[in-house]
Amino acid sequence: MAKFSFSLAFFLLHNLHVVFSQVDDFISSGKKQLASKKYIEAISDFGEAIRFNPKATEAYYGRAMAYFGTQNYQRALQDIQQAIGLDKSQTRFFAERAKIYFALRNYEKAVQDYSQAIFAEPQNAHYYHQRAIVRLALQDYEGVNQDAEKALNLDKTQTAPFAEQGIALFMLNFKQEAQSCFDKFLDTPKAEKYALLAERIFEFTPKNTALLQKAEQWIVRAVQMEDSYKHNFLYASILNLQGKQLAALDVCQKAISLAKKENVGYEEAEKLLEKISEVDDIPPVITIVSPAVMRGGIIVSREGEMSIIGKATDESGVKEVFINGNPARLFSNGDFNGIALVKPDTKTLTIEATDNKGNTEKVNFQVIKDVEKTTESKRFKNVGKSYALIFATNTYEYWNNLTNPIPDAEAVAKDLKEIYSYEIDLVQDATQNQIILKLKEYLQKKFQPNDQLLIFFAGHGQYDETFGEGYVVAKDSRLDDEAKSSYISYSTLRTYINNIQAKHILLVMDVCFGGTFDPSLASKNIRGLPPKPNDDDIEAFIQRKMQARTRRYITSGGKEYVSDGTPGMHSPFVRKFLEALRSYGGKDKIITLAEIMIHLETISPQPHYGEFGSNEPGSDFLLIAK
């Protein structure tokens, strides 16, 4: 009996050894098939291992990855759940389940599993990076930035997390910092890197126009470097999302042709092709940049011809724009401008835009007349009309948005109008083209001999050390524009403004590096104030000041950054500028440039003051209160 028991035990142990040996062989074979992307064969091998040993955790783990490769995510989830149930100590099992949850778009559970993996292995940079990707899908941009930064600090040799960090920073409105991340990610130009960035944006931030434009640029680079089905399909998808259906159609057809050559499936491309062919019945969107639109209407300060500047946007492109039935000048980017005639009985202004598919949008703006009527004669006979052209930009496509420029501009406009009887022209969030169109309008404008023009800029400014030139940053100025073709250089601005026919012009710039408007960056401080005339001599004082041609400027700083100020408050420069305006010029109600500078001189950085163009000796710019 003892001999029989021993023989049975030996037999069982031998068979058990054979079984475990077979399990190991199947697992080893499955891993090889998995590495070769032979997922069906891998599933079979891992399945055999599980048949021999239902508790083979490695087999469940391997089969989960194989099912993942076939995109059978539910079966993959079942197997990885089984593996975790058998052995909860394996961090990689949680990471694999997180990957499966991500594919199933269950982002919250994916974050939980990556967090579990990070808790077990806090120095694993890969897990932080993967969690950053999931958080990008959840639009948790602060979390993305933190995880990407942690991954980069843990492994300083990698650049992959810069992709997600750049997108997150862009969405958080740190656009310059975002561009720096993109540049670091693309340190070695490769097709797959450009494609990955484009894909991340397409998948997770499809509603951000500026990022989509970047995605298009990057996928074009990827296609140029590697003309494949995958890259062309993504390119077509991005074009379609931006409303560029005609271009998307061509690229999608090309993608299908490449798929046939590469012998890969193209069902998704066929679905996209069908979608592109659907009828577009959405009309253009119309916005007005100038004149200002407030309280549901257009503010009109005078009757007669009025310049209209705006933008019409549509997925299929804009074919034509009409202003009160007259064709407007239309640019390729949708900017338009034209003239409207404002008569005493004019109550509405109609803008009509038609897209390339024949859809038309018509918008009626109420005309709000803000014409100052007074029977009071002018205080001084030598004073002409006073005009203010004010540019302010809060919202940028590529640069960080600002908080205060538009409120600052509105406050300055209000005081100039109410205290000094200025005619106001306020231009908000304008593109480079729209700013130039407005300046051109003033270049063509007729002024009387003693008219005065105050031009005000509030927003971003930039200085390029290579060119030795400062620039106004427009709404659409690009961060990656090395040629500065989307900016307005200060030298161009000097030329345009100097050539405006108004005899007396003051330029006020609350922008960074504004002092570089003067090429020499020379601060021309005023040494003392001119003697104040007696009341009887004020008329002669004004007449003397009005004789000299004025081309003066004041900037909020020199060759440095200046503060936007606390949100909801004015910038430091505008706060003091408003203080000067609200002083009413003292007893005689006249403010000179010297008096303005007295209010501004305590600001840090110190504002700059100077002359440009055809300025004449003895010139001044007077603000005369009512």
C-alpha positions, 0 to 999 in steps of 0.5 A, a space after each residue: 500500500 505504501 509503495 502504491 501511494 508513493 507511486 501515485 504521488 510521484 505520478 501526480 508530481 510528474 504530471 504537475 511538472 509537465 502541466 506547469 512546463 506546458 503552461 510556461 511554454 504557452 505563455 512564452 509562445 504567447 509573448 512572442 506572438 504578442 511582440 510580433 503583433 500576431 494577436 489572434 495567435 497570442 490569444 490562442 496560446 494564452 488561452 491554452 495556458 489558462 486551460 491548463 492553469 486557470 490561475 495563470 496570472 501572466 496568461 490573463 495579463 498577456 491575453 488582455 494585451 492581445 485582446 487590446 491589440 484587436 480592439 476588443 476592449 471588453 474582453 481585454 477588461 475581463 482578462 485584466 480584471 481576472 489577473 488583478 483578482 489573482 494578484 493585486 500586487 502587480 502594479 503593471 496590471 493596474 496600469 494595463 487596466 487604466 489603458 483599457 479604461 482609457 480606450 473605453 473612454 472611461 477616463 475617471 476609472 483610468 485616472 484611478 488606476 494610474 493613481 494606484 500605480 503611481 502610489 505603488 511606484 511614485 518614481 515611475 515617470 511613465 505612469 505620470 505621463 499616461 495620467 497626464 494624457 487621461 487628464 487631457 481627455 477630462 479637460 483637467 488642464 491643471 492636472 495635465 500640467 502637474 503630471 507632465 512636469 512631474 514626468 519630466 522631472 523624474 526622467 529628464 531624457 524624455 520629451 514626450 510629456 511636453 506635448 500634453 503640457 503644451 496643449 494644457 498650457 495653451 488651454 490655460 491661456 499660457 500661450 507663449 509657455 505652450 509654444 516653448 513646450 511644443 518646440 521642446 517636443 519637436 526638438 528632433 523633427 519626426 513625422 510621428 511627433 508632428 502627427 501625435 501633436 495633431 492627433 492629441 489636439 484633434 481628439 481632446 481640444 477640437 473646439 479650439 480654433 487656434 490649436 486646430 490651425 496648429 494641428 493642421 500645420 503639424 499634420 501637413 509636416 507629417 504628411 510631407 515627411 511620411 505620406 501614409 494613409 494614417 497621416 492623410 486620414 488625420 489630415 482630412 479629419 482636421 480639415 473637415 473639422 475646420 470646415 474646409 470640406 473641399 480640401 478635406 474631400 481631396 485628402 480623404 480620397 488620397 488617404 483611401 488610395 494610399 490605404 489600398 496600396 498599403 493593404 490596410 483597412 480604410 472603413 473610417 476614411 469611407 465614413 468620413 468621405 460620406 460625412 463630408 459629402 453631406 449638405 452644409 446649411 449653416 450660414 456665416 457668422 458676422 462680427 463687427 470690429 469697428 465701430 463699437 457694438 454696444 447695447 445691441 447696436 452700433 454706436 455712431 458719433 456723427 452722420 455721413 459716411 461711416 467706415 465698417 470693419 468686420 469679419 465673416 466666418 464660415 466652414 465652407 468659406 465666405 463668398 461675398 459680404 454686403 453693407 446696406 446692399 452695397 458690396 464690401 471689400 472681402 479678404 481671404 481670411 473673412 475680414 471685410 470693410 466698406 462704407 455705410 451712409 448714416 442719414 438723419 433717418 437711418 435707424 438700422 445697418 444691415 450686414 449680409 454675408 453668403 458662404 461658398 455653399 450659398 447660405 446667407 446670414 443677414 444681421 440688422 444692427 440698431 444705429 445708436 446715434 451718439 452725436 453731441 448736440 450743443 448750442 454753446 459756442 466753442 470756448 476758444 476760436 483756435 481749437 478744432 475738432 478732437 478725435 480719438 482712435 482707440 485700439 484695445 485687445 483682450 483676446 488673442 488666438 496665440 498669445 496669452 489673453 489679457 484682462 484690462 485693455 478693453 476696460 481701460 480703453 472704454 474708461 479712457 474713451 468715456 473721459 475723453 468724450 464726456 470731459 473733453 468732447 472727443 469723437 471716439 472710434 473704439 476698435 476691439 480685438 482687431 486682427 492685423 489686417 483690421 488694424 491696418 484697414 482702420 489706420 488706412 481709413 484715417 490716412 484717407 480722412 480729411 482734417 481741418 487745420 487745428 483738428 487733433 487726433 489722439 491714437 491709443 493702443 492697449 494690449 500686447 507688445 513685443 521686441 525682436 532683438 534680431 531685427 532690433 524692432 518693436 511690434 504691436 501684437 494683433 489678435 491673430 499675431 502668431 508666436 511662431 512667426 519668425 518673419 513677423 509678418 502677422 505683427 505691426 512693426 513700430 516703424 510701420 506704425 510711425 510711418 502710417 501715423 506720421 502721414 495722417 493729415 491731422 496737424 496735431 497727433 498724440 500716440 499713447 501706447 500701453 503695451 510691452 516694449 512701447 518705448 522702442 517705438 522710438 528707435 533711439 529709446 531716448 526718454 525726452 523728459 520735460 524739464 519744468 512746465 511752461 508758465 501758465 498764462 493769465 485767463 486773458 492770455 489763454 487764447 494766445 497761448 492756444 494759438 501759439 501751441 496750435 501753430 506747430 505741427 505735433 507728432 508726439 508719443 507717450 508709452 507705458 514703458 521703455 524696452 521692458 514688459 509692463 503690467 496688465 494690472 489686477 483683473 477688474 482694475 486698470 493697468 498702472 499706466 491707465 490709472 495715472 493717465 485717467 488721473 490726469 484726464 480727471 484733473 480737468 487741467 486745473 483752473 484753466 481747464 487745459 492739460 498739456 503734455 507736460 502736465 500729463 507727464 507729471 501724473 505719469 512720472 511716479 509709475 514703474 517702469 517709467 513711461 517714455 515721452 518723445 517725438 517722431 516723424 515731422 514734429 516741429 519745435 514748440 509743438 504740444 498736444 492740448 486737452 481742453 475741457 468743456 
